[in-house]
């Protein structure tokens, strides 16, 4: 049985064996922070001091786990109205 999950750390080494397939949504930080600002009211600038902890956590995760390389499917989701398949089926 597989579970659906979301979040930037869901494809980490410890969780990877639990999924049948994984999908990585490839979106630039500037876009994700703008979306987060609309949703949560935080600063839209990824480099703003208030976002430093979260941004650094994301960078560490990307550097150590390479989710974009390990995902079965990679989708460019910069424009959610027009997602574009980059790899997979």
Backbone bond lengths (Angstrom), bond angles and torsions (degrees), N, CA, C in turn:
res aa  C-N    CA-C-N  psi(-1)  N-CA   C-N-CA  omega(-1)  CA-C   N-CA-C  phi
1 X - - - 1.440 - - 1.519 108.73 -
2 X 1.319 116.43 136.67 1.459 121.97 177.51 1.518 109.97 -109.63
3 X 1.301 114.08 149.78 1.460 121.18 176.18 1.513 107.94 -110.54
4 X 1.319 115.81 147.73 1.459 120.86 173.61 1.508 107.36 -89.74
5 X 1.273 117.18 141.50 1.449 120.43 178.32 1.518 108.94 -150.56
6 X 1.303 115.61 156.58 1.461 120.17 176.75 1.508 108.64 -129.90
7 X 1.281 115.61 163.25 1.452 120.56 177.66 1.509 111.21 125.14
8 X 1.312 114.96 156.67 1.453 119.60 -174.29 1.516 113.62 -71.97
9 X 1.319 119.12 -15.79 1.466 119.38 -177.68 1.524 113.29 -107.72
10 X 1.301 118.04 13.09 1.472 121.28 -175.39 1.518 114.16 -74.57
11 X 1.309 117.00 -11.76 1.464 118.77 179.58 1.523 111.17 -106.91
12 X 1.322 116.68 18.42 1.463 120.78 178.50 1.520 111.63 -62.91
13 X 1.310 115.99 162.24 1.470 121.66 -176.17 1.520 113.17 -54.13
14 X 1.319 117.23 -40.23 1.470 119.42 -176.34 1.525 112.80 -71.48
15 X 1.323 117.46 -26.18 1.474 120.27 -178.42 1.521 113.31 -96.87
16 X 1.307 117.63 -22.50 1.462 121.57 -174.18 1.535 113.40 -51.96
17 X 1.330 119.91 -42.18 1.472 119.12 -179.08 1.529 114.11 -64.81
18 X 1.309 117.34 -15.57 1.469 120.92 -177.61 1.531 113.41 -83.24
19 X 1.321 117.96 -14.28 1.460 121.35 -175.18 1.524 110.79 -102.69
20 X 1.319 115.57 142.99 1.464 120.17 172.56 1.522 110.48 -76.29
21 X 1.309 116.45 -37.54 1.462 123.07 179.42 1.520 108.38 -148.06
22 X 1.304 115.17 155.43 1.460 118.88 175.49 1.530 109.45 -132.17
23 X 1.317 114.78 148.29 1.460 122.38 178.97 1.522 107.58 -123.88
24 X 1.315 116.10 127.16 1.455 121.08 176.44 1.522 107.99 -105.78
25 X 1.334 116.15 124.79 1.460 121.40 175.31 1.515 107.61 -93.58
26 X 1.303 116.30 112.40 1.449 122.72 -177.46 1.522 108.93 -88.52
27 X 1.331 115.65 113.41 1.464 121.39 -177.90 1.531 107.70 -142.82
28 X 1.333 119.14 131.44 1.463 121.01 178.89 1.533 111.69 -61.45
29 X 1.334 115.61 149.21 1.462 120.31 179.16 1.526 112.26 -54.28
30 X 1.322 117.91 -41.70 1.472 120.05 -178.92 1.527 110.64 -57.82
31 X 1.308 116.89 -37.99 1.470 121.22 179.88 1.524 111.10 -73.10
32 X 1.328 117.17 -44.12 1.467 118.89 -178.68 1.523 111.46 -65.47
33 X 1.332 116.78 -37.05 1.468 118.87 179.21 1.523 111.69 -71.78
34 X 1.318 117.77 -34.22 1.465 120.08 175.09 1.525 110.11 -63.73
35 X 1.335 116.68 -41.32 1.474 120.12 177.34 1.517 110.98 -65.69
36 X 1.328 116.26 -42.37 1.458 120.64 179.39 1.535 110.51 -63.10
37 X 1.323 116.95 -38.09 1.466 120.78 179.07 1.521 110.82 -63.18
38 X 1.344 116.39 -42.14 1.472 119.37 178.33 1.529 110.50 -65.08
39 X 1.324 116.15 -39.73 1.463 120.72 -176.81 1.529 112.47 -75.05
40 X 1.353 116.22 -44.91 1.459 120.71 -170.18 1.519 114.80 -109.31
41 X 1.334 117.09 -12.34 1.459 119.70 -179.61 1.521 114.01 82.57
42 X 1.323 118.21 14.09 1.464 120.81 179.28 1.533 110.02 -85.01
43 X 1.311 116.15 176.26 1.458 120.43 179.10 1.533 109.42 -69.17
44 X 1.337 118.46 135.13 1.464 121.00 -177.84 1.533 114.51 -78.14
45 X 1.322 117.26 -10.04 1.461 120.67 -178.15 1.531 109.76 -84.66
46 X 1.335 117.86 116.98 1.461 119.46 179.75 1.528 112.93 -57.93
47 X 1.345 117.26 -27.41 1.461 120.68 -177.84 1.523 113.78 -88.95
48 X 1.323 117.56 -0.52 1.467 120.53 177.46 1.540 108.69 -61.29
49 X 1.327 117.92 140.28 1.465 120.30 -178.24 1.542 114.32 -53.23
50 X 1.312 117.12 -32.98 1.473 119.64 -179.78 1.530 111.96 -67.30
51 X 1.325 116.89 -21.14 1.472 121.05 -178.52 1.525 112.97 -98.92
52 X 1.308 116.95 -0.71 1.466 120.89 -172.64 1.528 113.08 -57.76
53 X 1.313 118.05 -47.63 1.470 121.19 -177.20 1.529 111.31 -61.12
54 X 1.318 116.54 -45.36 1.459 121.12 -178.32 1.530 110.50 -67.68
55 X 1.331 117.17 -43.99 1.462 121.24 179.78 1.524 110.77 -62.14
56 X 1.320 117.13 -45.77 1.464 120.07 179.87 1.528 111.06 -64.60
57 X 1.329 117.12 -37.22 1.462 120.40 175.88 1.524 111.46 -61.48
58 X 1.310 116.23 -41.52 1.464 120.54 177.91 1.523 111.02 -64.97
59 X 1.312 116.08 -44.05 1.471 119.87 -179.54 1.529 111.57 -62.12
60 X 1.323 116.38 -42.78 1.467 120.59 177.78 1.522 110.21 -61.30
61 X 1.324 116.20 -47.24 1.465 120.54 -179.92 1.532 111.09 -59.53
62 X 1.316 117.30 -46.81 1.462 121.14 179.98 1.529 111.34 -61.93
63 X 1.321 116.15 -41.56 1.462 120.91 -178.49 1.533 111.79 -68.78
64 X 1.320 117.10 -38.93 1.465 120.53 -174.88 1.525 114.03 -87.00
65 X 1.340 117.82 -28.12 1.466 120.03 -172.85 1.524 114.82 -112.57
66 X 1.311 118.65 -17.65 1.466 122.89 177.95 1.529 112.88 47.69
67 X 1.322 118.30 54.17 1.469 119.99 -176.06 1.524 113.38 -61.42
68 X 1.316 117.33 -30.15 1.466 119.64 -180.00 1.523 111.14 -66.98
69 X 1.332 118.17 -28.37 1.465 121.85 178.35 1.528 111.92 -83.06
70 X 1.332 116.04 -32.08 1.462 120.67 -173.67 1.524 113.83 -89.84
71 X 1.320 117.09 -17.03 1.468 120.15 -178.60 1.517 110.93 -67.16
72 X 1.314 115.63 146.93 1.462 121.36 176.01 1.525 110.91 -72.13
73 X 1.319 114.95 -34.51 1.466 121.79 -178.06 1.519 107.70 -130.97
74 X 1.323 116.50 135.77 1.462 121.53 176.02 1.524 107.26 -124.27
75 X 1.337 115.16 127.76 1.462 121.77 -177.59 1.522 108.93 -123.43
76 X 1.326 116.39 129.08 1.461 120.72 170.42 1.525 105.79 -77.30
77 X 1.327 115.27 111.13 1.462 120.44 -177.04 1.531 110.90 -114.03
78 X 1.333 115.75 30.34 1.464 120.27 177.87 1.518 110.92 -59.05
79 X 1.324 116.04 -37.01 1.462 122.56 175.63 1.524 106.72 -117.11
80 X 1.349 117.76 100.48 1.468 119.63 -176.01 1.524 113.76 -61.35
81 X 1.317 117.46 -18.91 1.457 120.62 176.58 1.522 112.68 -78.90
82 X 1.340 115.17 -13.63 1.468 120.47 -178.76 1.526 110.43 -142.74
83 X 1.333 117.71 63.96 1.465 118.92 178.88 1.532 110.02 -62.91
84 X 1.323 115.04 147.04 1.465 119.54 -176.31 1.529 108.80 -128.16
85 X 1.318 115.92 122.56 1.459 122.10 179.34 1.521 109.35 -69.36
86 X 1.338 116.11 123.38 1.461 120.89 177.91 1.529 111.62 -100.22
87 X 1.344 115.49 -33.26 1.461 119.88 179.77 1.519 109.50 -158.62
88 X 1.301 116.75 144.70 1.466 122.08 177.86 1.501 111.93 103.00
89 X 1.332 114.23 -169.59 1.474 119.06 -177.88 1.504 111.24 -133.62
